[in-house]
Amino acid sequence: MARPSQAEEQRTRLLPILVDAFVELGYRRCTTAELARRCEVRENILYRLWPDKKAMFIAAIEHVFTVSAQAWSRVRTGDGGSAAERILAHEARHHGEFGNFRIVFAGLSEADDPEIRRALRHMYQHFHAIIEAEVATHRNAAGREPGDAALAAWALIGIATTANIGRQLRFLSQDQRRALFEGIGRRLLD
């Protein structure tokens, strides 16, 4: 088996640091000098790994999906209820706790850029596909038609976005965000 390249290993090691910087500073305020400082490397090292700051940001957007998908994969195999119910319960407890949604919000403000828009669309399409499949599976297992599982999936994504706005602007407490997922999310699931 081929050994991963050192560049790939460095990207893997540095990406969480980049993500944290973009979470804290957003896209526009985050300079490559600041990213390099936080990564404890020279800027030219970052440019060997990614062609520019936009590529670093797009990698951060992809990371948001990857982290969530990995968490959902672990939750899916648990006990109690359907995989969709377990994911919903997980999100009710943990959604937004790392602040990665701030990368998505920053990306939305840059959506006029075709590459950033493509990365966001790709991320949302992947989230939607997973959620839609889990909603349909949940409904089928309960003997119901999947019906509008695609629309329910978009509505669940909307709940997640609302919860993130509520967290960011301090409109919703943790208990209110949990109730949003558990109450409204459950109705959409069923």
C-alpha positions, 0 to 999 in steps of 0.5 A: 500500500502506498504511503500518503505523501508528506504534503497530504499529511501536512494538509491533514495536520494543518486543516483543523488549525485553518478551520479554527482560524476561519471560524474565529475570523471569517474569510475576509479578516483571515490573512495568510500571514495569520494562518501561517502564524497559527499553523507555526509555518511560513506562508510559503509552506501553506502555498505549497499545500494549497494554491491560495487562501480561497483553496484553504477556505474551500478545504475548510468548507469541505472539512465542515461536511467531513466532520459532521458526516463522520459523527453521523456515521458513528451515531448511525450504528448506535442503539435505540431508534432509527439512524435518523432519530439518533442523528436528530438526537445527536444534533439536538445535543451537539449542533454548532458546538464547534462553531463550524457553522461560522465558516458556512456563514462566511462562505455564504457572504462570498457566494458570488465567487463561483468556486466558493459557491460550488463548494457550498452547494456540494456541501449542502447537497451531500448533507441533503442526500444523507438526511433525505435517505435517513428520513426515507428509511425511517419512514419506510421502517415505520410502514409509511411512504417516504413522501416528501423526504427531500423537502423534509431534509431541506426543512431539517437543514433549515432548522440547523441553520436557524439554530446556528443563527439563534446561537450566534445572535444569542436569540436561542438558549441551548435548551431552546435549540435542543427543543427546536431539534427534538420538537420540530425536527421530530415532526419533520422526521415523522 
